[in-house]
Amino acid sequence: MRAFVAVVEEGSLSGAARRLHVSQPALSQQMNGLERQLGVQLLVRSSTGVQATEAGATLLTEARAVLARYDQAIAAVTRHTGPGEARLRLGIPLEIPADLLSGPLAALTDAYPATRVQALHMSTADQLAALRAGDLDVGLLREHPVGPDLDAVLVVEERLGVLLAAGQAAKLVGPDGIRLNALAGLAWVGFPRSGSPVWYDEITAILRSHGLDPGLTPPEGQGLIAPVKLAAVTAGGAFALAPPNWQQPIPESLAWAPLAGHPLVRRTWAAWPASSRRRDLGHLIAALEYQGPE
């Protein structure tokens, strides 16, 4: 999203590449991938630069809003700081419940005012690599880590529902929600497998077991933020997965509905190096540990 905003604001790929400190071919490939994912043309390219199409202008507005909200969320997390020198590096994936961290971080600040929390947005795969390289103190992962070098506890379970065009959802929803096999013929707006291979494989296996073709997923290395999900579903012929307490405003043209039988449950674990003896980390983990449904 930051790359797309930079391209539109700079009016050229070369200017945006300089601003982002990336190569122009890599940036061009990223924009092409974004257009393929959404199924619409976002940019008009010419010898004098690039301009946003009508769809691109819509995405620009949404991208600026979600980036502002993301920056606000990170700022809120990093306000839990103290004047001391202790730093706790916390990995955060996309789409965590809004209240997951607020209480535990407030409790951490009260107990260890000298600990400064540094929030880092990273995929599960990147967090695992950073934990093992010593570049992260604790991560929130979509899959339980394997091996004796990392410890982990479950922190939240979310029963995923489905986002659909409102008219389509009205036809499919039953007393218990929408049956997963009723979505056959629609494309899943997924995420790159590289971000969390175990979770991706779990989702696709469940989809296939219900007669669904997982279809194409975003290019490797590209995340799937909320506005991209919404735009792809709005275009028609697709569905996206989202929890019931999803924080993104859903436009009137779309609807969220539960999945009958709750076949897809997204779990998030807190993981940290097994060799760690940090008391502030232990305090945070204890506050995060899942206590089961209320």
Residue pairs with C-beta under 8 A, 6 or more apart in sequence:
1 63
1 66
1 67
1 225
1 227
2 20
2 67
3 16
3 20
3 22
3 27
3 30
3 31
4 31
4 34
4 42
4 56
4 59
4 60
4 63
5 60
5 63
5 64
5 67
6 16
6 19
6 20
7 13
7 16
7 27
7 31
7 43
7 50
8 43
8 50
8 51
8 52
8 56
8 60
9 16
10 16
10 19
11 49
11 50
11 51
12 49
12 50
13 24
13 27
13 28
13 31
13 45
13 50
14 24
16 27
17 23
17 24
17 26
17 27
20 27
30 222
31 42
31 43
33 218
33 219
33 222
34 42
34 222
34 228
35 41
35 42
35 43
36 219
37 218
37 219
37 222
37 228
37 232
38 55
38 59
38 228
38 231
38 232
38 235
39 232
39 235
40 53
40 55
40 231
40 235
41 53
41 55
41 56
42 52
42 53
42 55
42 56
42 59
43 50
43 51
43 52
43 53
43 56
44 50
44 51
44 52
44 53
52 59
52 60
58 231
59 227
59 231
62 227
62 230
62 231
63 227
65 227
66 225
66 226
66 227
66 248
70 121
74 119
74 121
77 90
77 92
77 101
77 105
77 117
77 119
78 116
78 117
78 118
78 119
80 105
80 106
80 108
80 109
80 117
81 109
81 116
81 117
82 109
82 112
82 113
82 114
82 115
82 116
83 113
83 114
84 113
84 114
84 115
84 116
85 114
86 112
86 114
86 115
86 116
86 280
87 115
87 116
87 117
87 118
88 108
88 115
88 116
88 117
88 118
88 137
88 138
88 278
88 280
88 281
88 284
89 118
89 120
89 135
89 136
89 137
89 138
90 117
90 118
90 119
90 120
90 136
90 137
90 138
90 139
90 140
91 120
91 121
91 122
91 126
91 127
91 130
91 131
91 136
91 138
91 139
91 140
91 141
92 101
92 119
92 120
92 121
92 122
92 140
93 121
93 122
93 123
93 124
93 127
93 140
93 141
93 142
93 196
93 268
94 121
94 223
94 224
94 225
95 226
95 242
95 243
95 246
96 140
96 156
96 268
97 156
97 158
97 243
97 245
98 245
98 247
100 140
100 155
100 156
100 268
100 288
101 288
103 287
104 284
104 287
104 288
105 117
105 284
107 283
107 284
107 287
108 115
108 117
108 280
108 283
108 284
108 287
109 115
111 280
111 283
112 279
112 280
112 283
115 280
120 130
120 136
122 130
122 136
122 139
123 194
123 195
123 196
123 223
124 139
124 141
124 142
124 143
124 195
124 196
124 199
125 194
125 195
125 196
125 197
126 195
127 136
127 139
127 140
127 141
127 271
128 139
128 141
128 145
128 150
128 271
130 136
130 139
131 138
131 139
131 145
131 150
131 271
131 272
131 273
132 149
132 150
132 273
134 273
137 272
137 273
137 276
137 278
137 281
138 270
138 271
138 272
138 281
138 284
138 285
139 270
139 271
139 272
140 155
140 268
140 269
140 270
141 152
141 196
141 268
141 269
141 270
141 271
142 196
142 198
142 199
142 266
142 267
142 268
142 269
143 196
143 197
143 198
143 199
143 269
144 152
144 198
144 267
144 269
144 271
145 152
145 269
145 271
148 274
149 273
149 274
149 275
150 271
150 272
150 273
150 274
151 271
151 272
151 273
151 274
152 269
152 270
152 271
152 272
153 269
153 270
153 285
153 288
153 289
153 290
154 267
154 268
154 269
154 289
154 290
155 268
155 269
155 270
155 288
155 289
155 290
156 267
156 268
156 290
157 265
157 266
157 267
157 268
157 290
157 293
158 243
158 244
158 245
158 265
158 266
158 267
158 268
159 243
159 244
159 258
159 259
159 262
159 264
159 265
160 241
160 242
160 243
160 259
160 264
160 265
160 266
161 177
161 178
161 241
161 242
161 243
161 244
161 256
161 257
161 258
161 259
162 169
162 178
162 183
162 239
162 240
162 241
162 242
162 256
162 257
162 259
163 229
163 230
163 233
163 239
163 240
163 241
163 242
163 250
163 254
163 255
163 256
164 172
164 178
164 186
164 233
164 239
164 254
164 255
164 257
165 233
165 234
165 236
165 253
165 254
165 255
166 252
166 253
166 254
166 255
169 178
169 254
169 255
169 256
169 257
170 255
172 178
172 179
172 182
172 183
172 257
173 257
174 260
176 258
176 260
176 261
177 257
177 258
177 259
177 260
178 257
178 258
178 259
178 260
179 259
179 260
179 261
180 206
180 207
180 210
180 212
180 259
180 260
180 261
180 263
180 264
181 210
181 211
181 212
183 210
183 212
183 239
184 210
184 211
184 212
186 212
186 237
186 238
186 239
187 213
187 215
187 216
187 237
187 238
187 239
188 203
188 207
188 212
188 214
188 215
188 238
188 239
188 240
188 241
189 224
189 228
189 229
189 232
189 233
189 238
189 239
189 240
190 200
190 203
190 204
190 214
190 215
190 217
190 218
190 224
191 200
191 217
191 218
191 223
191 224
192 200
192 217
192 218
192 219
192 220
192 221
192 222
192 223
192 224
193 200
193 201
193 217
193 220
194 220
194 221
195 223
199 266
200 217
203 214
203 241
203 264
204 214
206 263
206 264
207 213
207 214
208 214
210 263
218 224
226 246
226 247
226 248
227 248
229 240
229 242
229 248
230 240
230 248
230 250
230 251
230 254
232 238
232 240
233 239
233 240
233 254
234 251
234 253
234 254
241 264
241 266
242 248
242 256
243 266
244 256
244 258
246 256
250 256
270 284
270 285
270 288
270 289
272 281
272 285
